[in-house]
Amino acid sequence: MEPGTFAVMYRWRIHPGMEQDFIAAWTEVTKALVEGGSFGSRLHLADDGTYVGYAQWPDAATRSEAFGRFAPKGASERMTIATAESFPEVRLELLADLFV
């Protein structure tokens, strides 16, 4: 696997009225994880009302270490409080990359 080809997709359903809380907490967690080696993440609102996050990493080991050392507990807890339903994460293998 080439560096930067490890990615994970996350999906959540958010409690009504807590959307901005979730986005703010997600932003804080993501910025901290970038310091831990993440290549960053994007957060989307899907047409079914779920929130979808996509994060890219150099490899699975960097991700695991970053979550253990850099994820801010308070922001992670705020994400959990705002979440009505969390779906299993999906690990992704990059096969073609046409982002510009």
N, CA, C and O atoms as CSV, one atom per row, in Angstrom:
chain,resi,resn,atom,element,x,y,z
A,1,MET,N,N,0.854,-1.189,0.000
A,1,MET,CA,C,0.000,0.000,0.000
A,1,MET,C,C,0.890,1.238,0.000
A,1,MET,O,O,1.822,1.350,0.797
A,2,GLU,N,N,0.591,2.153,-0.895
A,2,GLU,CA,C,1.332,3.404,-0.993
A,2,GLU,C,C,1.009,4.313,0.188
A,2,GLU,O,O,-0.098,4.246,0.722
A,3,PRO,N,N,1.958,5.170,0.613
A,3,PRO,CA,C,1.655,6.124,1.681
A,3,PRO,C,C,0.452,6.991,1.312
A,3,PRO,O,O,0.336,7.452,0.177
A,4,GLY,N,N,-0.426,7.206,2.264
A,4,GLY,CA,C,-1.578,8.057,2.051
A,4,GLY,C,C,-2.752,7.360,1.400
A,4,GLY,O,O,-3.709,8.015,0.986
A,5,THR,N,N,-2.698,6.041,1.302
A,5,THR,CA,C,-3.786,5.334,0.645
A,5,THR,C,C,-4.748,4.687,1.636
A,5,THR,O,O,-5.662,3.972,1.227
A,6,PHE,N,N,-4.559,4.923,2.910
A,6,PHE,CA,C,-5.457,4.371,3.916
A,6,PHE,C,C,-6.500,5.424,4.268
A,6,PHE,O,O,-6.155,6.543,4.648
A,7,ALA,N,N,-7.759,5.071,4.144
A,7,ALA,CA,C,-8.832,6.013,4.453
A,7,ALA,C,C,-9.940,5.290,5.212
A,7,ALA,O,O,-10.085,4.071,5.122
A,8,VAL,N,N,-10.712,6.062,5.954
A,8,VAL,CA,C,-11.822,5.517,6.721
A,8,VAL,C,C,-13.028,6.422,6.522
A,8,VAL,O,O,-12.911,7.648,6.533
A,9,MET,N,N,-14.192,5.799,6.339
A,9,MET,CA,C,-15.441,6.544,6.213
A,9,MET,C,C,-16.268,6.286,7.467
A,9,MET,O,O,-16.364,5.155,7.943
A,10,TYR,N,N,-16.862,7.352,7.990
A,10,TYR,CA,C,-17.687,7.288,9.191
A,10,TYR,C,C,-19.070,7.817,8.844
A,10,TYR,O,O,-19.217,8.653,7.953
A,11,ARG,N,N,-20.074,7.330,9.544
A,11,ARG,CA,C,-21.438,7.831,9.332
A,11,ARG,C,C,-22.162,7.938,10.660
A,11,ARG,O,O,-22.049,7.066,11.521
A,12,TRP,N,N,-22.916,9.034,10.812
A,12,TRP,CA,C,-23.675,9.282,12.027
A,12,TRP,C,C,-25.040,9.860,11.696
A,12,TRP,O,O,-25.222,10.509,10.666
A,13,ARG,N,N,-25.988,9.618,12.576
A,13,ARG,CA,C,-27.266,10.334,12.567
A,13,ARG,C,C,-27.221,11.211,13.817
A,13,ARG,O,O,-26.940,10.720,14.910
A,14,ILE,N,N,-27.496,12.503,13.660
A,14,ILE,CA,C,-27.330,13.480,14.731
A,14,ILE,C,C,-28.683,13.850,15.335
A,14,ILE,O,O,-29.681,13.971,14.625
A,15,HIS,N,N,-28.699,14.027,16.657
A,15,HIS,CA,C,-29.925,14.468,17.334
A,15,HIS,C,C,-30.366,15.815,16.766
A,15,HIS,O,O,-29.536,16.707,16.587
A,16,PRO,N,N,-31.656,15.976,16.480
A,16,PRO,CA,C,-32.150,17.264,15.984
A,16,PRO,C,C,-31.777,18.392,16.959
A,16,PRO,O,O,-31.898,18.256,18.176
A,17,GLY,N,N,-31.330,19.481,16.391
A,17,GLY,CA,C,-30.940,20.631,17.203
A,17,GLY,C,C,-29.492,20.600,17.667
A,17,GLY,O,O,-29.006,21.585,18.222
A,18,MET,N,N,-28.796,19.496,17.453
A,18,MET,CA,C,-27.407,19.372,17.915
A,18,MET,C,C,-26.409,19.356,16.752
A,18,MET,O,O,-25.233,19.045,16.938
A,19,GLU,N,N,-26.884,19.689,15.573
A,19,GLU,CA,C,-26.042,19.622,14.386
A,19,GLU,C,C,-24.810,20.527,14.490
A,19,GLU,O,O,-23.700,20.095,14.178
A,20,GLN,N,N,-24.995,21.766,14.922
A,20,GLN,CA,C,-23.864,22.693,15.017
A,20,GLN,C,C,-22.885,22.262,16.103
A,20,GLN,O,O,-21.676,22.439,15.953
A,21,ASP,N,N,-23.398,21.697,17.196
A,21,ASP,CA,C,-22.523,21.166,18.247
A,21,ASP,C,C,-21.648,20.051,17.688
A,21,ASP,O,O,-20.445,19.997,17.944
A,22,PHE,N,N,-22.273,19.161,16.918
A,22,PHE,CA,C,-21.537,18.042,16.335
A,22,PHE,C,C,-20.455,18.557,15.380
A,22,PHE,O,O,-19.306,18.121,15.449
A,23,ILE,N,N,-20.823,19.479,14.497
A,23,ILE,CA,C,-19.867,20.000,13.512
A,23,ILE,C,C,-18.687,20.675,14.214
A,23,ILE,O,O,-17.539,20.488,13.811
A,24,ALA,N,N,-18.959,21.450,15.253
A,24,ALA,CA,C,-17.887,22.130,15.990
A,24,ALA,C,C,-16.963,21.119,16.672
A,24,ALA,O,O,-15.742,21.272,16.638
A,25,ALA,N,N,-17.540,20.093,17.286
A,25,ALA,CA,C,-16.732,19.071,17.955
A,25,ALA,C,C,-15.942,18.258,16.934
A,25,ALA,O,O,-14.767,17.963,17.155
A,26,TRP,N,N,-16.571,17.894,15.823
A,26,TRP,CA,C,-15.890,17.151,14.760
A,26,TRP,C,C,-14.696,17.954,14.242
A,26,TRP,O,O,-13.623,17.400,14.005
A,27,THR,N,N,-14.890,19.257,14.071
A,27,THR,CA,C,-13.819,20.123,13.592
A,27,THR,C,C,-12.651,20.129,14.569
A,27,THR,O,O,-11.494,20.047,14.157
A,28,GLU,N,N,-12.947,20.224,15.846
A,28,GLU,CA,C,-11.891,20.217,16.869
A,28,GLU,C,C,-11.126,18.897,16.875
A,28,GLU,O,O,-9.897,18.887,16.939
A,29,VAL,N,N,-11.851,17.793,16.807
A,29,VAL,CA,C,-11.205,16.473,16.782
A,29,VAL,C,C,-10.337,16.344,15.534
A,29,VAL,O,O,-9.193,15.895,15.614
A,30,THR,N,N,-10.871,16.731,14.396
A,30,THR,CA,C,-10.135,16.595,13.138
A,30,THR,C,C,-8.852,17.411,13.145
A,30,THR,O,O,-7.805,16.923,12.720
A,31,LYS,N,N,-8.924,18.655,13.626
A,31,LYS,CA,C,-7.716,19.493,13.688
A,31,LYS,C,C,-6.657,18.871,14.595
A,31,LYS,O,O,-5.468,18.928,14.283
A,32,ALA,N,N,-7.072,18.283,15.707
A,32,ALA,CA,C,-6.126,17.636,16.614
A,32,ALA,C,C,-5.506,16.403,15.954
A,32,ALA,O,O,-4.312,16.150,16.111
A,33,LEU,N,N,-6.307,15.641,15.223
A,33,LEU,CA,C,-5.793,14.435,14.580
A,33,LEU,C,C,-4.830,14.763,13.442
A,33,LEU,O,O,-3.943,13.966,13.136
A,34,VAL,N,N,-4.996,15.926,12.813
A,34,VAL,CA,C,-4.029,16.357,11.799
A,34,VAL,C,C,-2.652,16.516,12.451
A,34,VAL,O,O,-1.633,16.166,11.856
A,35,GLU,N,N,-2.633,17.045,13.671
A,35,GLU,CA,C,-1.365,17.158,14.408
A,35,GLU,C,C,-0.765,15.785,14.689
A,35,GLU,O,O,0.449,15.649,14.840
A,36,GLY,N,N,-1.621,14.769,14.759
A,36,GLY,CA,C,-1.171,13.406,15.011
A,36,GLY,C,C,-0.834,12.627,13.754
A,36,GLY,O,O,-0.481,11.450,13.839
A,37,GLY,N,N,-0.933,13.257,12.584
A,37,GLY,CA,C,-0.515,12.587,11.362
A,37,GLY,C,C,-1.583,12.372,10.313
A,37,GLY,O,O,-1.283,11.887,9.222
A,38,SER,N,N,-2.829,12.723,10.616
A,38,SER,CA,C,-3.899,12.591,9.626
A,38,SER,C,C,-3.665,13.559,8.478
A,38,SER,O,O,-3.092,14.632,8.666
A,39,PHE,N,N,-4.110,13.176,7.287
A,39,PHE,CA,C,-4.064,14.078,6.140
A,39,PHE,C,C,-5.315,14.942,6.081
A,39,PHE,O,O,-5.522,15.678,5.117
A,40,GLY,N,N,-6.150,14.852,7.113
A,40,GLY,CA,C,-7.352,15.662,7.182
A,40,GLY,C,C,-8.602,14.854,6.890
A,40,GLY,O,O,-8.551,13.642,6.683
A,41,SER,N,N,-9.712,15.546,6.879
A,41,SER,CA,C,-10.990,14.880,6.733
A,41,SER,C,C,-11.988,15.842,6.113
A,41,SER,O,O,-11.799,17.058,6.125
A,42,ARG,N,N,-13.040,15.279,5.582
A,42,ARG,CA,C,-14.166,16.058,5.080
A,42,ARG,C,C,-15.417,15.547,5.758
A,42,ARG,O,O,-15.544,14.356,6.042
A,43,LEU,N,N,-16.348,16.464,6.019
A,43,LEU,CA,C,-17.629,16.099,6.604
A,43,LEU,C,C,-18.719,16.515,5.635
A,43,LEU,O,O,-18.736,17.648,5.154
A,44,HIS,N,N,-19.629,15.591,5.350
A,44,HIS,CA,C,-20.707,15.843,4.396
A,44,HIS,C,C,-22.050,15.557,5.057
A,44,HIS,O,O,-22.136,14.758,5.990
A,45,LEU,N,N,-23.077,16.205,4.576
A,45,LEU,CA,C,-24.452,15.868,4.930
A,45,LEU,C,C,-25.014,15.092,3.747
A,45,LEU,O,O,-25.079,15.620,2.637
A,46,ALA,N,N,-25.418,13.857,3.968
A,46,ALA,CA,C,-25.948,13.008,2.901
A,46,ALA,C,C,-27.425,13.288,2.685
A,46,ALA,O,O,-28.092,13.853,3.552
A,47,ASP,N,N,-27.930,12.893,1.529
A,47,ASP,CA,C,-29.337,13.160,1.216
A,47,ASP,C,C,-30.303,12.355,2.086
A,47,ASP,O,O,-31.501,12.636,2.094
A,48,ASP,N,N,-29.799,11.358,2.819
A,48,ASP,CA,C,-30.658,10.615,3.749
A,48,ASP,C,C,-30.635,11.213,5.154
A,48,ASP,O,O,-31.221,10.650,6.079
A,49,GLY,N,N,-29.957,12.358,5.317
A,49,GLY,CA,C,-29.910,13.037,6.610
A,49,GLY,C,C,-28.760,12.617,7.501
A,49,GLY,O,O,-28.585,13.184,8.580
A,50,THR,N,N,-27.968,11.638,7.081
A,50,THR,CA,C,-26.820,11.243,7.887
A,50,THR,C,C,-25.634,12.147,7.581
A,50,THR,O,O,-25.556,12.767,6.520
A,51,TYR,N,N,-24.722,12.203,8.528
A,51,TYR,CA,C,-23.466,12.920,8.354
A,51,TYR,C,C,-22.421,11.883,7.989
A,51,TYR,O,O,-22.347,10.820,8.607
A,52,VAL,N,N,-21.614,12.191,6.987
A,52,VAL,CA,C,-20.608,11.268,6.497
A,52,VAL,C,C,-19.253,11.961,6.564
A,52,VAL,O,O,-19.066,13.041,6.005
A,53,GLY,N,N,-18.315,11.326,7.254
A,53,GLY,CA,C,-16.952,11.829,7.340
A,53,GLY,C,C,-16.016,10.880,6.625
A,53,GLY,O,O,-16.194,9.662,6.658
A,54,TYR,N,N,-15.019,11.453,5.980
A,54,TYR,CA,C,-14.021,10.690,5.254
A,54,TYR,C,C,-12.668,11.220,5.689
A,54,TYR,O,O,-12.402,12.414,5.546
A,55,ALA,N,N,-11.810,10.363,6.216
A,55,ALA,CA,C,-10.489,10.785,6.673
A,55,ALA,C,C,-9.421,9.942,5.998
A,55,ALA,O,O,-9.586,8.737,5.806
A,56,GLN,N,N,-8.329,10.594,5.644
A,56,GLN,CA,C,-7.225,9.887,5.003
A,56,GLN,C,C,-5.997,9.932,5.902
A,56,GLN,O,O,-5.718,10.928,6.568
A,57,TRP,N,N,-5.272,8.813,5.895
A,57,TRP,CA,C,-4.119,8.616,6.774
A,57,TRP,C,C,-2.961,8.018,5.986
A,57,TRP,O,O,-3.168,7.414,4.934
A,58,PRO,N,N,-1.734,8.187,6.497
A,58,PRO,CA,C,-0.608,7.512,5.850
A,58,PRO,C,C,-0.745,5.988,5.959
A,58,PRO,O,O,-0.385,5.251,5.041
A,59,ASP,N,N,-1.274,5.536,7.104
A,59,ASP,CA,C,-1.443,4.099,7.332
A,59,ASP,C,C,-2.294,3.899,8.586
A,59,ASP,O,O,-2.563,4.846,9.326
A,60,ALA,N,N,-2.708,2.660,8.812
A,60,ALA,CA,C,-3.580,2.340,9.950
A,60,ALA,C,C,-2.880,2.559,11.290
A,60,ALA,O,O,-3.522,2.954,12.264
A,61,ALA,N,N,-1.592,2.312,11.350
A,61,ALA,CA,C,-0.860,2.473,12.610
A,61,ALA,C,C,-0.830,3.940,13.038
A,61,ALA,O,O,-0.988,4.235,14.223
A,62,THR,N,N,-0.631,4.852,12.106
A,62,THR,CA,C,-0.629,6.278,12.426
A,62,THR,C,C,-1.988,6.693,12.956
A,62,THR,O,O,-2.074,7.453,13.920
A,63,ARG,N,N,-3.048,6.201,12.334
A,63,ARG,CA,C,-4.405,6.512,12.788
A,63,ARG,C,C,-4.625,6.023,14.214
A,63,ARG,O,O,-5.129,6.763,15.059
A,64,SER,N,N,-4.256,4.806,14.472
A,64,SER,CA,C,-4.445,4.224,15.798
A,64,SER,C,C,-3.694,5.017,16.865
A,64,SER,O,O,-4.244,5.301,17.929
A,65,GLU,N,N,-2.456,5.369,16.587
A,65,GLU,CA,C,-1.661,6.141,17.543
A,65,GLU,C,C,-2.247,7.529,17.755
A,65,GLU,O,O,-2.304,8.015,18.885
A,66,ALA,N,N,-2.680,8.165,16.680
A,66,ALA,CA,C,-3.244,9.522,16.787
A,66,ALA,C,C,-4.504,9.532,17.638
A,66,ALA,O,O,-4.684,10.427,18.464
A,67,PHE,N,N,-5.384,8.541,17.448
A,67,PHE,CA,C,-6.602,8.493,18.258
A,67,PHE,C,C,-6.261,8.303,19.732
A,67,PHE,O,O,-6.962,8.824,20.600
A,68,GLY,N,N,-5.198,7.569,20.023
A,68,GLY,CA,C,-4.796,7.346,21.404
A,68,GLY,C,C,-4.124,8.547,22.043
A,68,GLY,O,O,-4.249,8.752,23.251
A,69,ARG,N,N,-3.410,9.349,21.252
A,69,ARG,CA,C,-2.607,10.429,21.816
A,69,ARG,C,C,-3.144,11.833,21.550
A,69,ARG,O,O,-2.895,12.736,22.349
A,70,PHE,N,N,-3.870,12.044,20.458
A,70,PHE,CA,C,-4.194,13.406,20.050
A,70,PHE,C,C,-5.678,13.761,20.098
A,70,PHE,O,O,-6.013,14.943,20.174
A,71,ALA,N,N,-6.569,12.787,20.055
A,71,ALA,CA,C,-8.003,13.085,20.032
A,71,ALA,C,C,-8.410,13.753,21.345
A,71,ALA,O,O,-8.260,13.151,22.408
A,72,PRO,N,N,-8.921,14.984,21.292
A,72,PRO,CA,C,-9.314,15.686,22.522
A,72,PRO,C,C,-10.566,15.046,23.125
A,72,PRO,O,O,-11.606,14.959,22.473
A,73,LYS,N,N,-10.452,14.606,24.362
A,73,LYS,CA,C,-11.539,13.870,25.011
A,73,LYS,C,C,-12.829,14.679,25.096
A,73,LYS,O,O,-13.907,14.137,24.851
A,74,GLY,N,N,-12.741,15.955,25.436
A,74,GLY,CA,C,-13.942,16.779,25.562
A,74,GLY,C,C,-14.703,16.886,24.250
A,74,GLY,O,O,-15.928,16.770,24.228
A,75,ALA,N,N,-13.981,17.108,23.160
A,75,ALA,CA,C,-14.633,17.223,21.855
A,75,ALA,C,C,-15.200,15.877,21.421
A,75,ALA,O,O,-16.292,15.814,20.856
A,76,SER,N,N,-14.468,14.807,21.683
A,76,SER,CA,C,-14.978,13.471,21.339
A,76,SER,C,C,-16.262,13.177,22.109
A,76,SER,O,O,-17.196,12.592,21.560
A,77,GLU,N,N,-16.312,13.576,23.369
A,77,GLU,CA,C,-17.517,13.373,24.182
A,77,GLU,C,C,-18.687,14.201,23.643
A,77,GLU,O,O,-19.825,13.733,23.636
A,78,ARG,N,N,-18.411,15.424,23.193
A,78,ARG,CA,C,-19.474,16.261,22.623
A,78,ARG,C,C,-20.018,15.648,21.336
A,78,ARG,O,O,-21.217,15.726,21.072
A,79,MET,N,N,-19.149,15.042,20.539
A,79,MET,CA,C,-19.619,14.339,19.340
A,79,MET,C,C,-20.548,13.193,19.734
A,79,MET,O,O,-21.598,12.999,19.120
A,80,THR,N,N,-20.163,12.443,20.750
A,80,THR,CA,C,-20.962,11.308,21.210
A,80,THR,C,C,-22.322,11.763,21.717
A,80,THR,O,O,-23.338,11.136,21.417
A,81,ILE,N,N,-22.348,12.840,22.479
A,81,ILE,CA,C,-23.609,13.365,23.020
A,81,ILE,C,C,-24.543,13.798,21.886
A,81,ILE,O,O,-25.754,13.595,21.967
A,82,ALA,N,N,-23.986,14.389,20.838
A,82,ALA,CA,C,-24.796,14.869,19.716
A,82,ALA,C,C,-25.259,13.742,18.789
A,82,ALA,O,O,-26.147,13.945,17.962
A,83,THR,N,N,-24.668,12.572,18.924
A,83,THR,CA,C,-24.948,11.467,18.012
A,83,THR,C,C,-26.126,10.620,18.478
A,83,THR,O,O,-26.124,10.084,19.586
A,84,ALA,N,N,-27.128,10.510,17.616
A,84,ALA,CA,C,-28.280,9.652,17.887
A,84,ALA,C,C,-27.987,8.214,17.463
A,84,ALA,O,O,-28.449,7.268,18.101
A,85,GLU,N,N,-27.222,8.055,16.392
A,85,GLU,CA,C,-26.881,6.729,15.878
A,85,GLU,C,C,-25.528,6.807,15.183
A,85,GLU,O,O,-25.258,7.732,14.417
A,86,SER,N,N,-24.693,5.831,15.462
A,86,SER,CA,C,-23.380,5.748,14.836
A,86,SER,C,C,-23.306,4.437,14.062
A,86,SER,O,O,-23.636,3.378,14.596
A,87,PHE,N,N,-22.882,4.504,12.830
A,87,PHE,CA,C,-22.793,3.326,11.982
A,87,PHE,C,C,-21.366,2.787,11.996
A,87,PHE,O,O,-20.435,3.535,12.292
A,88,PRO,N,N,-21.174,1.519,11.685
A,88,PRO,CA,C,-19.810,0.967,11.673
A,88,PRO,C,C,-18.921,1.722,10.681
A,88,PRO,O,O,-19.362,2.083,9.590
A,89,GLU,N,N,-17.682,1.953,11.067
A,89,GLU,CA,C,-16.742,2.608,10.165
A,89,GLU,C,C,-16.427,1.669,9.004
A,89,GLU,O,O,-16.528,0.448,9.120
A,90,VAL,N,N,-16.045,2.272,7.889
A,90,VAL,CA,C,-15.690,1.520,6.691
A,90,VAL,C,C,-14.254,1.887,6.327
A,90,VAL,O,O,-13.954,3.052,6.066
A,91,ARG,N,N,-13.373,0.896,6.309
A,91,ARG,CA,C,-11.983,1.124,5.906
A,91,ARG,C,C,-11.902,1.003,4.401
A,91,ARG,O,O,-12.474,0.093,3.800
A,92,LEU,N,N,-11.178,1.939,3.799
A,92,LEU,CA,C,-11.149,2.040,2.343
A,92,LEU,C,C,-9.735,1.888,1.807
A,92,LEU,O,O,-8.784,2.444,2.356
A,93,GLU,N,N,-9.615,1.132,0.738
A,93,GLU,CA,C,-8.339,0.985,0.031
A,93,GLU,C,C,-8.410,1.817,-1.249
A,93,GLU,O,O,-9.336,1.663,-2.045
A,94,LEU,N,N,-7.443,2.685,-1.437
A,94,LEU,CA,C,-7.422,3.558,-2.611
A,94,LEU,C,C,-7.037,2.761,-3.852
A,94,LEU,O,O,-5.994,2.107,-3.885
A,95,LEU,N,N,-7.884,2.823,-4.864
A,95,LEU,CA,C,-7.617,2.140,-6.131
A,95,LEU,C,C,-7.298,3.117,-7.254
A,95,LEU,O,O,-6.531,2.791,-8.160
A,96,ALA,N,N,-7.877,4.310,-7.202
A,96,ALA,CA,C,-7.601,5.359,-8.174
A,96,ALA,C,C,-7.839,6.696,-7.498
A,96,ALA,O,O,-8.774,6.830,-6.708
A,97,ASP,N,N,-7.007,7.693,-7.796
A,97,ASP,CA,C,-7.122,8.998,-7.142
A,97,ASP,C,C,-7.128,10.095,-8.197
A,97,ASP,O,O,-6.121,10.349,-8.856
A,98,LEU,N,N,-8.282,10.739,-8.343
A,98,LEU,CA,C,-8.403,11.814,-9.328
A,98,LEU,C,C,-8.744,13.156,-8.682
A,98,LEU,O,O,-9.155,14.086,-9.377
A,99,PHE,N,N,-8.575,13.272,-7.338
A,99,PHE,CA,C,-8.770,14.561,-6.681
A,99,PHE,C,C,-7.736,15.547,-7.222
A,99,PHE,O,O,-6.592,15.178,-7.489
A,100,VAL,N,N,-8.148,16.788,-7.378
A,100,VAL,CA,C,-7.217,17.830,-7.829
A,100,VAL,C,C,-7.168,18.941,-6.813
A,100,VAL,O,O,-6.443,19.918,-7.001
